[in-house]
Each structure stands twice: as C-alpha cells, then as structure tokens.
Amino acid sequence: MKKMLFALICTASCLWGQEGTGPFPAVMEQDPALPTHTIYRPKDLAALHGQKLPIIAWGEGGCSNNGAFYKNFLGEISSHGFLAIAIGPPQAPRPAGNPGAQPGGQPGAGRGAGRGPATKSSQLIDAINWAEAENARKDSQFYHRIETSKVAVMGHSCGGIQALAVATDPRIKLVVNWSGGLFVTPPNGAAGMVENVPKEQLQKLHTPVFYISGDSTDIAFANSNDDFGRITKVPAFRAYKDGVGHGGTYTQPDGGDFGKVAVALLDWQFKGDKVAGKMFLGANCGLCQDTKWHVEKKGIK
C-alpha cells in the first residue's frame, strides 16, 4: 500500500512540476483511501510546526473527473498552508480548450473532454468526510494537522454549481463560485450532467459567498450576476476581471491572477490575515483600485 501511494505521489509530482509560491512547497497526490479525488498539500507537513490546514473541497469545471487539471491553481493554494481536495483522480493533460463549458456553449456542464463520467456534488462532501477521518486517524500523516472547523467549498463553472449544491452543510464556512451560477432551468443538453440546483438554494446559504469570474465574454457572467442579485441573507462579494474569459487563469503559472485572489481570500477568511483582507475590504480595496477589476459587495464593508 505504501509503495503504491509513493508511486502515485512521484508520478503526479513529475507531471505537474510546480510547487507554488507559498512558504510550504506543495505536492499533488492520490490517497488509496480516496481514489476518486486528487489531494494537494504541503510536501513537508513537519514544516507546518503545528499550523493546521484548513480544508478546501474543489469541484471541477465541466463536471470533469480529472483532479489534475487545476494543478497550478490548487498547488498555489496548498503552498500557503491549505489542504485542497479536488474531485477526480489525477489524469494526463487533456486537449487545450475551455474546461468549464459543455458542447453548445453552456457553462457548468459537460464531461471534461471525455475524461470519465460527470461528477457529483456529493463528492465534495466525500472530500470533507475523508479529511475529518484522516485528522482523527492516529497513523495518518494528517493526524491532528487539519483544521476541521475551517472548510471551504469552491469550484469552477459546474464545480461552482456543485459547491452551491452542498453549501447548506453546517461544517462549511465559506463558498466560492468561480465563473459559475445557477440556472433558472437546466441548460439544453445538460440532463444527467449538471445538477439541477434551484435558485431557492441561494436563500439557504449560511456562509459568506464570493463570485469571481471573467468579463462579459465569460459564458457564466450573466448567471453569476443573477445569483449575486438574489443573495440577501449572507455577505456576498462579486468581482470580475476585464480580458479574462470563462477559462479563467487557472492553468497559468501558480494559477495566475485568480490564484492570487484565492490565496488572499483564504488567508483572510481562515487565517485572519488583515493584510490579505485589504484586497476585499473597504471602498478602496485592492481589487477596487485595479481598473481591470469590477467589484460589488453586500454585507462586506
């Protein structure tokens, strides 16, 4: 078992070749106890010196079953002291294209360029359950190293819809939707792929929710805006960047601009980093001052 796990770690590390810019160089691996997912963690857990890892459960764009596609983005997050668990086992790079769109141009569905069947939102809960069990298991490398009280669900496109689908779980403390949004009715051709999460789900949210997307060329732009307009009971943040489409910046080195936003958001929300929070707080927030970013806020000063 240990030899198999080592081989999976070695293969994945060689495939991705990036460790992030944070203080804890990251590794991508697959755990035999969770073969349906891909795990991103600091390579040297002893280097944490007692610092615990908040949980980030990630849903893939296009309902893809490939947990390695967002490796640059998730590795960057992990290198700053987070445990990121993506739906889908690590697979070889797929053909260039839009990871979040289904045939016909609708966001949030599809089969990930043929990489296995569409995934389900319940797999985000599987990731959280696994992390909690590993934190409690005495012979686990994660024993007492996971901050189980700090859980975020995030995802791109279809993955963002999956995050909203499970957002009522009381363990979840943060929801981040990257270029995604709920449909009034499921898009044509998406039956059996994208889950039909009704707009009423937005009124059941109990945590802060952030919507980050590309500009009006992003096929999820209108859905994101509509969701944001309907949210009334929890703090909400909406931001999009000019010149970025539905594919975002996830595959750029260290996740590009979206990687920077994700790290700052998680450091602020889960580690109380006031400097990181300046990117989002105040009329002159960091994103607010960047002419390429457009920001709206509710309940976040």
matplotlib code that plots the C-alpha trace (Angstrom):
import matplotlib.pyplot as plt

x = [0.0, 2.8, 4.7, 1.6, 0.9, 4.6, 4.3, 1.2, 2.9, 6.0, 4.1, 1.9, 4.8, 6.7, 3.7, 2.9, 6.4, 5.1, 5.2, 3.5, 4.9, 3.9, 6.2, 5.2, 6.1, 3.1, 2.7, -0.1, -1.0, -3.7, -4.6, -5.8, -8.5, -9.9, -9.2, -11.9, -10.1, -6.8, -5.1, -2.9, -0.9, 2.3, 5.1, 6.7, 4.0, 6.5, 7.4, 4.0, 5.2, 1.8, -0.1, -3.2, -4.5, -8.0, -10.0, -10.7, -13.0, -12.8, -15.3, -14.0, -15.2, -17.2, -18.1, -14.8, -13.4, -9.8, -8.4, -5.1, -6.5, -6.4, -3.0, -1.3, -4.2, -4.7, -1.0, -0.6, -3.3, -1.8, 1.6, 0.2, -0.9, -4.1, -5.3, -7.1, -9.0, -10.3, -12.9, -11.5, -8.3, -5.2, -5.1, -2.9, -3.4, -6.4, -6.6, -6.5, -9.9, -12.4, -12.6, -15.8, -18.1, -20.3, -21.0, -23.3, -21.6, -23.4, -21.4, -21.1, -21.8, -20.1, -17.8, -14.4, -13.3, -14.0, -12.2, -14.7, -18.3, -19.7, -19.0, -21.5, -21.7, -21.8, -18.1, -17.3, -18.9, -16.8, -13.7, -14.7, -15.5, -12.2, -10.3, -12.1, -11.4, -7.7, -7.3, -8.7, -6.7, -3.6, -1.5, -2.4, 0.1, -2.6, -3.3, -4.2, -2.8, -6.2, -8.3, -11.7, -13.6, -12.5, -14.0, -14.5, -16.3, -15.2, -15.4, -15.2, -18.3, -20.1, -17.9, -19.2, -22.8, -21.7, -20.3, -23.6, -25.5, -23.7, -23.4, -26.1, -23.8, -23.2, -19.5, -18.9, -17.8, -17.1, -18.4, -16.5, -18.0, -15.5, -17.3, -20.4, -24.0, -27.3, -29.8, -33.5, -33.9, -31.2, -29.4, -30.3, -28.3, -27.2, -29.6, -27.7, -24.6, -25.1, -27.2, -30.5, -29.9, -32.8, -32.3, -34.0, -30.8, -29.3, -31.7, -30.4, -26.8, -25.3, -21.8, -20.1, -20.2, -17.8, -18.4, -15.2, -15.4, -14.2, -15.8, -18.9, -17.3, -17.5, -20.5, -21.3, -21.2, -25.0, -25.6, -23.1, -24.6, -28.1, -27.1, -25.4, -28.5, -30.7, -28.5, -29.9, -29.2, -25.4, -22.4, -21.7, -18.8, -18.9, -15.8, -14.9, -11.8, -11.7, -9.8, -10.5, -12.9, -14.7, -11.4, -10.0, -6.3, -6.1, -3.7, -1.2, 1.9, 0.7, -2.9, -2.3, -4.4, -7.2, -4.6, -3.5, -7.2, -7.9, -4.9, -5.7, -9.3, -8.5, -5.8, -8.2, -11.2, -9.4, -6.2, -7.4, -4.7, -5.7, -3.2, -4.8, -8.2, -7.4, -7.8, -11.5, -12.4, -13.2, -14.2, -10.5, -10.0, -7.1, -9.4, -11.5, -8.4, -7.4, -9.1, -9.3, -11.4, -15.1, -16.4, -19.8, -20.4, -23.2, -22.6, -18.9, -17.6]
y = [0.0, 2.4, 1.6, 2.3, 5.6, 6.6, 5.8, 7.9, 10.8, 10.5, 10.3, 13.2, 15.4, 14.7, 15.6, 18.9, 20.3, 23.3, 23.7, 27.2, 30.5, 30.0, 29.0, 25.4, 23.8, 21.8, 18.2, 16.6, 13.0, 10.4, 8.6, 4.9, 5.7, 8.3, 7.1, 9.3, 12.5, 14.3, 15.8, 18.9, 19.5, 21.0, 18.5, 18.7, 18.5, 18.8, 22.3, 23.5, 23.5, 23.0, 25.1, 23.3, 23.0, 24.4, 22.2, 23.3, 21.0, 21.7, 20.9, 20.7, 22.7, 20.8, 18.3, 16.8, 13.7, 14.9, 16.2, 17.3, 19.9, 22.8, 21.7, 25.1, 26.9, 24.3, 23.8, 27.5, 27.5, 24.5, 26.0, 28.7, 26.1, 24.6, 21.1, 21.2, 18.1, 18.1, 15.8, 13.3, 11.2, 12.8, 12.2, 13.2, 16.7, 16.9, 18.8, 22.6, 24.2, 25.6, 23.3, 24.7, 24.6, 21.9, 21.4, 24.2, 26.9, 26.5, 26.8, 24.3, 21.0, 18.6, 15.5, 17.1, 16.4, 12.7, 12.3, 10.0, 10.5, 13.7, 14.1, 14.8, 17.4, 14.7, 14.1, 17.4, 16.0, 12.9, 15.1, 16.8, 13.4, 11.9, 14.9, 14.7, 11.0, 11.4, 14.1, 11.7, 8.6, 8.1, 6.5, 9.2, 11.7, 14.3, 13.3, 16.4, 18.6, 19.5, 22.4, 20.7, 23.8, 25.7, 24.3, 25.9, 24.5, 26.0, 25.2, 26.4, 26.5, 23.2, 22.9, 26.2, 24.8, 21.7, 24.0, 25.7, 22.4, 21.3, 24.7, 24.0, 21.5, 23.1, 22.3, 24.6, 28.1, 29.6, 29.2, 30.5, 30.2, 30.7, 31.5, 29.7, 30.4, 28.6, 28.2, 29.1, 25.9, 23.4, 24.2, 22.3, 19.1, 19.0, 16.4, 14.0, 16.1, 19.4, 19.0, 20.9, 23.2, 25.7, 29.4, 29.0, 27.4, 30.9, 31.8, 28.8, 29.9, 30.4, 31.5, 34.3, 33.6, 35.0, 35.1, 35.6, 35.4, 36.7, 39.6, 39.7, 37.2, 34.6, 32.4, 32.2, 36.0, 36.5, 33.6, 34.9, 38.3, 36.9, 34.8, 37.7, 39.9, 37.2, 36.7, 38.7, 36.8, 36.4, 38.6, 38.4, 39.6, 39.8, 40.6, 40.1, 41.0, 42.5, 40.5, 37.2, 34.6, 31.6, 29.6, 32.0, 32.0, 28.6, 27.0, 29.9, 29.6, 29.4, 30.0, 33.5, 36.4, 34.0, 32.2, 35.4, 36.2, 32.7, 32.8, 36.3, 35.3, 32.1, 33.8, 36.5, 34.2, 31.3, 32.7, 36.2, 37.9, 41.5, 42.4, 39.8, 41.2, 44.5, 43.0, 42.8, 45.3, 49.0, 51.3, 51.3, 47.6, 46.2, 44.8, 48.0, 50.1, 47.9, 49.3, 45.9, 44.5, 45.4, 44.8, 44.7, 43.9, 43.1, 43.0, 43.3, 46.8]
z = [0.0, 0.9, -2.3, -4.4, -2.6, -3.2, -6.9, -7.2, -5.5, -7.6, -10.9, -10.1, -8.9, -12.1, -14.2, -12.7, -11.7, -9.8, -6.0, -5.6, -4.3, -0.7, 2.3, 2.1, -1.3, -2.5, -3.7, -5.7, -4.7, -4.6, -1.4, -1.8, 0.8, -1.5, -5.1, -6.6, -5.7, -6.0, -3.0, -2.8, 0.4, 1.7, 0.8, 4.2, 6.8, 9.6, 8.4, 9.5, 13.1, 14.5, 12.0, 10.9, 7.3, 6.5, 4.1, 0.5, -1.4, -5.1, -7.9, -11.5, -14.4, -16.9, -14.2, -15.2, -13.5, -13.7, -10.4, -12.0, -14.5, -11.9, -10.5, -10.9, -9.1, -6.4, -5.8, -5.3, -2.7, -0.9, -0.8, 1.5, 4.1, 2.9, 2.2, -1.2, -2.3, -5.9, -7.3, -9.7, -9.8, -11.4, -15.2, -18.0, -19.5, -21.8, -25.1, -25.0, -24.6, -22.2, -19.2, -17.9, -21.0, -22.4, -26.0, -27.2, -25.2, -21.8, -18.7, -16.0, -17.6, -20.0, -19.4, -19.2, -22.8, -22.4, -19.1, -17.5, -16.3, -15.0, -11.3, -8.4, -5.7, -3.1, -3.9, -2.2, 1.0, 0.4, 0.4, 3.7, 5.3, 4.3, 5.7, 9.0, 9.2, 8.4, 11.0, 13.6, 12.4, 14.6, 11.8, 9.2, 8.0, 8.6, 12.2, 14.1, 11.3, 9.7, 10.9, 10.5, 11.7, 8.7, 5.5, 2.1, -0.9, -4.2, -7.9, -11.4, -13.6, -13.0, -9.9, -8.6, -9.0, -7.1, -4.3, -4.0, -4.0, -0.8, 0.8, 3.4, 5.2, 8.6, 8.5, 5.6, 6.5, 3.0, -0.6, -3.6, -7.1, -9.9, -13.2, -12.3, -11.4, -11.0, -13.9, -13.7, -15.7, -16.6, -19.9, -23.0, -23.4, -19.8, -18.5, -16.3, -16.3, -14.4, -11.3, -11.2, -8.2, -7.9, -7.3, -4.0, -2.7, -2.6, 0.3, 2.3, 2.4, 5.8, 5.0, 3.1, -0.7, -3.3, -7.1, -9.2, -13.0, -16.3, -18.1, -20.2, -22.6, -19.8, -20.6, -16.9, -16.5, -16.5, -14.2, -11.7, -11.8, -11.4, -8.4, -6.7, -7.2, -5.5, -2.4, 0.6, 3.8, 3.9, 3.0, -0.7, -3.0, -6.7, -8.9, -12.5, -14.5, -18.0, -20.5, -18.8, -20.3, -18.9, -18.8, -16.1, -15.3, -13.5, -15.9, -15.8, -13.6, -10.0, -11.1, -12.4, -11.1, -9.9, -7.8, -6.1, -5.3, -4.0, -1.6, -0.3, 0.2, 2.1, 4.2, 5.2, 5.9, 7.5, 9.0, 10.0, 7.7, 7.8, 5.0, 2.8, 3.6, 2.2, -1.3, -0.5, 2.3, 2.1, -0.8, -1.8, -1.6, -3.6, -6.3, -6.3, -7.1, -10.1, -13.2, -14.8, -11.9, -11.2, -7.7, -5.9, -2.3, 0.1, 3.8, 3.3, 4.1]

ax = plt.figure().add_subplot(projection="3d")
ax.plot(x, y, z, "-o")
ax.set_aspect("equal")
plt.show()
